[in-house]
Amino acid sequence: MKKERFEAITDAVMAIIITIMALEIELPNLSEVGVNDFLVQIIIYIISYAFIAILWINHHNIFKYVKIVDHTTLWLNFLLLFSTSLIPLATRTIDELFYDNKSHIIFALVFGSATLFYFLLDERSLKLSGDTRTADTRKMNIIAIVLFALAIPLSYVNVYMSSAIFVLVPTAYFLLPRKFLNKNIAN
């Protein structure tokens, strides 16, 4: 299959996922509690949105040098899209039941599975393209998977500990490309 069709379906699904998340935002009542709940909802939405944006940007970058995708790559991509399509559900659940550790477990499982499938897809793209990216990207993906897995038992200790992981991982991915840009400019 040509890469363009592959990228088109990915773009379409990611756009729909973001739209569904945006439609689930509820306007608050104007009381102090309502505004505070709305702020928590927006912060959770920002984390989920940032995660999807990072997936989409990185997906584009890893397939930059791939010319044709094979059957295995298609299935890995659909597994990534499936797990990513659960992000609105996980976002809504943690928004409604923030202090319930089960909502943090769902959030960690969904984000962790999306990260795992992204990692597998990234590894597959390396085989297809012959690209030689640094090991830093591979390490970051593995660390993110481990952190999301760690968020599950930590949610039993304190939901703020798992929440810190949910903020830390997208922040690290956001800051990581700057490190690579600076390294590449220096060379």
C-alpha positions as CSV (number, residue, x, y, z in Angstrom):
1,M,0.0,0.0,0.0
2,K,1.2,3.5,-0.7
3,K,2.1,5.6,2.2
4,E,-0.4,8.4,1.3
5,R,-3.5,6.2,2.0
6,F,-2.0,5.0,5.2
7,E,-1.3,8.5,6.4
8,A,-4.7,9.7,5.3
9,I,-6.6,7.2,7.4
10,T,-4.4,8.0,10.4
11,D,-5.0,11.7,10.0
12,A,-8.7,11.2,9.7
13,V,-9.0,9.0,12.8
14,M,-6.9,11.3,14.9
15,A,-9.0,14.3,13.8
16,I,-12.2,12.5,14.8
17,I,-10.8,11.5,18.2
18,I,-9.9,15.1,19.0
19,T,-13.3,16.3,17.8
20,I,-15.0,13.7,20.1
21,M,-12.9,14.9,23.0
22,A,-13.8,18.5,22.3
23,L,-17.5,17.8,22.1
24,E,-17.4,16.1,25.5
25,I,-16.3,19.3,27.3
26,E,-19.2,20.6,29.4
27,L,-19.6,24.2,30.1
28,P,-19.7,24.8,33.9
29,N,-22.3,26.4,36.0
30,L,-20.9,29.8,37.1
31,S,-20.4,28.9,40.8
32,E,-16.9,28.7,42.3
33,V,-17.1,24.8,42.4
34,G,-18.3,24.7,38.7
35,V,-15.4,26.9,37.6
36,N,-12.9,24.8,39.5
37,D,-14.4,21.6,38.0
38,F,-14.2,23.1,34.6
39,L,-10.5,24.0,35.1
40,V,-9.8,20.4,36.1
41,Q,-11.7,19.2,33.0
42,I,-9.6,21.5,30.8
43,I,-6.3,20.4,32.3
44,I,-7.3,16.8,31.6
45,Y,-8.3,17.7,28.1
46,I,-5.0,19.5,27.5
47,I,-3.1,16.4,28.6
48,S,-5.1,14.1,26.3
49,Y,-4.9,16.6,23.4
50,A,-1.2,17.0,23.8
51,F,-0.7,13.2,23.9
52,I,-2.7,12.8,20.6
53,A,-0.8,15.7,19.0
54,I,2.5,14.2,20.0
55,L,1.4,10.8,18.5
56,W,0.3,12.5,15.3
57,I,3.5,14.5,14.9
58,N,5.7,11.6,15.7
59,H,3.7,9.3,13.4
60,H,4.4,11.7,10.6
61,N,8.1,11.9,11.4
62,I,8.6,8.1,11.7
63,F,7.1,7.5,8.3
64,K,8.9,10.3,6.6
65,Y,11.4,7.9,4.9
66,V,9.0,5.0,4.4
67,K,7.8,4.6,0.8
68,I,5.4,1.6,1.0
69,V,3.7,0.1,4.1
70,D,3.2,-3.6,4.5
71,H,0.5,-5.7,6.1
72,T,2.2,-5.9,9.5
73,T,2.6,-2.1,9.5
74,L,-1.1,-1.6,8.7
75,W,-2.2,-3.8,11.6
76,L,0.2,-2.1,14.0
77,N,-1.2,1.2,12.9
78,F,-4.8,0.1,13.4
79,L,-3.9,-1.2,16.8
80,L,-2.4,2.2,17.6
81,L,-5.5,3.9,16.2
82,F,-7.8,1.6,18.2
83,S,-6.0,2.3,21.5
84,T,-5.9,6.0,20.7
85,S,-9.7,6.0,20.0
86,L,-10.2,5.0,23.6
87,I,-8.6,8.3,24.8
88,P,-11.9,10.2,24.8
89,L,-13.4,7.5,27.1
90,A,-10.4,7.5,29.4
91,T,-10.4,11.3,29.5
92,R,-14.1,11.4,30.3
93,T,-13.7,8.7,33.0
94,I,-10.9,10.5,34.8
95,D,-12.7,13.8,34.5
96,E,-15.8,12.4,36.1
97,L,-14.1,10.2,38.7
98,F,-10.8,11.9,39.4
99,Y,-10.4,10.7,43.0
100,D,-11.3,7.1,42.1
101,N,-8.1,5.1,41.3
102,K,-10.0,3.0,38.8
103,S,-10.3,6.0,36.5
104,H,-6.5,6.4,36.8
105,I,-6.0,2.8,35.9
106,I,-8.1,3.1,32.8
107,F,-6.3,6.3,31.8
108,A,-2.9,4.5,32.3
109,L,-4.0,1.4,30.4
110,V,-5.2,3.4,27.4
111,F,-2.2,5.8,27.3
112,G,0.2,2.9,27.9
113,S,-1.3,0.7,25.2
114,A,-1.2,3.6,22.7
115,T,2.4,4.2,23.6
116,L,3.2,0.5,23.3
117,F,1.7,0.3,19.8
118,Y,3.4,3.5,18.8
119,F,6.7,2.0,19.9
120,L,6.1,-1.2,17.9
121,L,5.1,0.9,14.9
122,D,8.2,3.1,15.3
123,E,10.4,-0.1,15.4
124,R,8.6,-1.4,12.2
125,S,9.1,1.9,10.4
126,L,12.9,1.7,11.1
127,K,12.9,-1.7,9.4
128,L,11.0,-0.4,6.4
129,S,13.0,2.7,5.9
130,G,16.5,1.9,7.0
131,D,16.4,5.1,9.0
132,T,18.9,5.3,11.8
133,R,17.5,7.5,14.5
134,T,19.2,7.8,17.8
135,A,18.6,5.4,20.6
136,D,17.2,8.3,22.7
137,T,13.8,8.0,21.0
138,R,13.7,4.3,21.7
139,K,14.6,4.9,25.3
140,M,11.9,7.6,25.7
141,N,9.3,5.3,24.3
142,I,10.3,2.5,26.7
143,I,10.4,4.8,29.7
144,A,6.9,6.1,28.8
145,I,5.5,2.6,28.7
146,V,7.1,1.8,32.0
147,L,5.8,5.0,33.6
148,F,2.3,4.4,32.4
149,A,2.5,0.8,33.8
150,L,3.9,2.3,37.1
151,A,1.0,4.7,37.3
152,I,-1.4,1.8,37.9
153,P,0.0,0.6,41.3
154,L,0.8,4.3,42.2
155,S,-2.9,5.1,41.8
156,Y,-3.6,2.8,44.7
157,V,-1.2,4.8,46.8
158,N,-2.3,8.3,45.7
159,V,-4.1,9.5,42.6
160,Y,-1.8,12.5,42.5
161,M,1.2,10.3,41.9
162,S,-0.4,8.7,38.9
163,S,-1.5,12.2,37.7
164,A,2.0,13.4,37.9
165,I,3.0,10.6,35.5
166,F,0.2,11.6,33.1
167,V,1.6,15.2,33.1
168,L,5.3,14.1,33.0
169,V,5.1,11.9,29.9
170,P,3.6,14.3,27.4
171,T,5.8,17.1,28.8
172,A,8.9,15.0,28.2
173,Y,7.9,14.2,24.7
174,F,7.2,17.8,24.0
175,L,10.6,18.9,25.3
176,L,12.6,16.0,23.8
177,P,12.4,17.2,20.1
178,R,14.1,20.5,21.2
179,K,17.0,18.5,22.5
180,F,17.4,16.7,19.1
181,L,17.0,19.9,17.1
182,N,19.7,21.6,19.2
183,K,22.0,18.5,18.8
184,N,21.4,18.3,15.0
185,I,22.0,22.1,14.5
186,A,25.3,21.8,16.4
187,N,26.5,18.9,14.1
